[in-house]
Amino acid sequence: MASGLTCIGHFWTMLSLIATALIIGSVLSPEWLIGQVVVENRHMPAYFGIYKRCNYPIFDKQARKVLLIAECGIYESFAAMPSLYWQLSAVASFAGAALSLMLVFLLLPSMCLRDVITHGTAPIVGFFQIVAAILLSIAGVLYPFGWDNRQVRDACGEKADRFNPGGCQIGKALVSMCVGAALLVICCLLSLCGGKRRKRRGSEMVRQDEVIRGYEQPMSSTKA
């Protein structure tokens, strides 16, 4: 089956798919920052993601005491996120992940179809992959700026601050997103050799020759 991609282009597509899977998995995962919450000598690991958290304390008004909830939940609203930097990081990460996913949906059919990606359009796809990588890098840089919020300090200790996780550790989801962004940069370089040059078909060449002859005949009759 005809394809518009070179051998490098097929590798580019598969690497783009792997990068996108890592990015989407990291955005959906709550394991960006891992700490521990303690309530009444009960210890429980706490997980912070880009828009959700797992295992958190709440105040029960009826019992009039703090309880530990052993489940994952998303923030009630965008404004409920504990840090402005986390809000900006969420916007950048979702935008980068969505863009990377759309580009993969464009690349996959090109493995079987001729004119989806060509030598001329492949670098354009690579350019947008760089844009996605920049957005994800911005998200990764902004996220540690929010480590000075109250929720993080409850789980990581009072020493937690911007770019200082205190008693917490960096989760695998944040690392995965950084790896995915780095792979997108490599994908951009591969895109320069990813598309095949479009060859003119025989019928197109014949039609072009007929047009040239038709143009030359009136010119010759005029000279005569």
N, C-alpha and C positions, 0 to 999 in steps of 0.2 A: 504494500500500500504506500502511495506517494506521501512524502513528508516534506515540509518546508524547512526542516531543521538539519543541520550538519550533525556529525557525531558529537562534536562539542556541544551543539545545541540540545541534544538529547540528555547529555550529562547536566547541562544547565537547567533543564526542566526538572530533572529528578532532584537536583540540589535545591532548587527553588521550593519544591514540594516538601523536602525535609525541613528547610528553614521555616516555612510557613507553619508546619505541624508543631515545631518547637515554640514558635511565637504564640500561636493560638492556645497551645497547652499551658504556656506560662501565664497568659492573660486570664485564663479560666481558673487557674490554680490559686489556692490561698497561701501557698508556701513561698511567699516573698521574704518574710521575716518571721523567725521562730523564737518564741520566748516561753515564759512560764507564769501562770497566775496562781496565786495562793489565797485561799479563803478558808479561815478556821482550820488551819493546818492541813488543808486539802490542796495538794499540788496537781496541776493539770497543764499540759503543754498548750501554748496559745499560738495561733497562726494568723498572720496578717497578709492579706492579698491586696490587689490593686483596688478592689471594690467590695471585698468580703473579708470576714474574719471568722475563725473557728475557736470554740471554747472561750467563753467570755463571761464576766460577772454581771449580774443585774440585781437591782434592789427590788425585792418582793415587798410591796406595800402591805399586803395582808399579814405576812409573817414578820414584817418589819426587820428583815435581815438581808444580807447579801447572799445570793445563790450563784453557783457556777452552772452555766448552761453548756452541756457537752454536745454541741452541734455547730454546724456552719450556717452562717446567715449573711445576707447582703445588707448594706446600709439602707435605711428606710428611704432615703432620697439622696440626690447628689449633694445637697447642702449639708446632709448629716455626716458626710465624710469628715474625719477629724482634722484634716489639714488641707489648706488651699493647694499646697504642692502636690498632694495626693490627687486632688481633683484635676489639676493640670496634667499630671502623669497619666491618669486614667484616660483623659481625652486623647493624649498623644499616642498611648499604647493601643487604644481601640482603633484610632485612625490608621496607624501603621499596620496593624494586623489585618484590618479590612482591605487596605490597599494591596498588601501582599497576597491575600486570598484571591482577590479579583484578578491579579496578574497570573496566578497559578491556573485559574479557570480559563484564562486566555492561552496559556502555554500548552496545557495538556492536549487540547484538540489538534494543535500544530504538529504533534507527533505522528498523526495519521492523515492530516489534511495538508494540501500543498500551500495554499495561499493565505493561511491564517497569520503566520509569521514569516517574513522575508528578510533578506539581508539588510534592507533599508529600515524596516520597522523593529527589528530585534534590539538595536541600541536604544530605541525609545522606551521599550519595555524595561531595559536595564536602567535607564534614567529614573523611571518611577520606582524601581526597586531601591535605588539609592535614596530617593525621597522617603520611602517606607523605613529604611534603615536609620535615617536621620531622625524621624519621628520617634522610633523605638529607642534610639540613643538618648533623646531628650527625656523620654519617659523614665529611662533608667537613671538618669542624672537627677531628675526632679524628686524621685521617690525618697532618697535618703534625706532630702531637705525637710521632710515631714516627720523625722524620727524624734522630734522634740515635743510631740503632742502627748497629752495625758494618758491615752490608752497604751501607747508604746512604753511609756515610763512605768506604768503599772505592771507590765509584763517583762520589761527589760531592766528595770532599776532606774533610780534617779540620775545615774550617770549617762543615760541615753540622751543623745543630742544629735544635731545634724551631722551626718556621716560618722556617727559614733553609735553603734548598736547597743552599747552597754553590755548587759548580760545576755543579749540575744545573739543569734547567729543568722547569717544570710541563708535564705532558703534556695532550694534548687530551681524554683520557678524563675527567680530573678536572674540566675546564672543562665538558664535556658534561653531567656529572652535576649540576653547579651550575645550568646552564641548564635542565635537565629539572626540577629542584626548583622553580625560579622559575616555570616554566610551570604546574606543578601548583597554585601559589598563584593564578595567573590563572584556572585551571580552576575552582577553588573559588568564585571570584567569579561566574563564568559560570553555575555550577550554580544560583544563586539564581533565574535566569530560564530555566533549561534545560528544565524539564518542563512539559507542558501541564496545565491544570486539567481534571480528569476531569468530563465532561458526563454527566448522568443520561440514560439511555436512555428512550425513550417507554414501554416496557413497565414499567420500574421506577416511572415517575411514575404510570401507571395503577394499578399494584398498591398504591402508597402511598395514592392517593385512595380505593381500595376499603377499605383498612384504616381510614382516617379516617371514611368513611361508616358502616362497621360499628360503629365506636365511638360515633358520634353518635346512631344510631338507638336503642340501649338507653337512652341518656341522655334523649332526648325522650319515650320511652314512660314512663319513671319520673316525669317531671314531670307527665305527663297523669294 
